[in-house]
């Protein structure tokens, strides 16, 4: 069973640079030593009119992580 980890901010900038230079998703995944599915999701969900936006992608990820921590419901009733 594998453990899910999000891409780091540095990895997001690497994804942008590699994608702009013509690398495909599988090649990017191999270079970053991650599975190709997070690269695919990252490019699909964080693409704007001007292409992939790593800064916005990281901000959205941090916001989702912060909101997830706020929603935690205590186990006591």
N, C-alpha and C positions, 0 to 999 in steps of 0.2 A: 504494500500500500504506500503510495507516495504522499508527501506532504505538500500542500498548496502554499506557495509563497508568491507574493506580488513582485513585479519588477521594481527595481530601485530607480531612483531618479536618473542616475548615471546610465543605467541600462536603457531607459527610455530615450535618452539623447543618442545612445549608440544605435538604437533601432532606427531613429530618424536619419542619422548619417548613412547607415548601411542601406536603408531603403531608397534614399535619394541617389545613391551611387549605383543603383540597379540590382542590388542583391534581392533574391526572393525570400519568402518567409522561412523556408527550410534552411537556407544558407545562414540567415540571421540567427535562427534558433541554434544552429550548430556552433556559430561563433560565440554566442552568449552562453552556451551550454545549458539551455533550457529546452523544454519540449516546444514543438512548433505551434501547439494550440494557444498558449498565452500570447504568442506573437500575433497570431491571426486575430484573436479577440482584441488585442491592444490596437492594432491597425484599424480594425473595423469600427470599434466603439469610440475612437478618439480622432476621427478624421473630420476636418472641417472643410470649408471652401478652399482654403489654402494648403490642404494636405494634412499630414499627421502633425499634431501639435503636442510635443512632449511636455512642455511646461504646464499646459492646461490639463493634460492627462494625469500628471502627477498631483496637481491641485485637486482634481476631482477624486482621485484615489484616496488622498489624505482626508478629504471631506467625508467620503463614505466610511472610512475607518473610524473617524471621530464620531459620526452619527451612530455607528454600530455600537460603540462603547456607551453612548448616552441611553440607548434603548434597553440596555440590560435590565431584566426584571429580576428582583430578588426571589430566591426560592422559598422564603418563609411567607406564610399567609396569615 
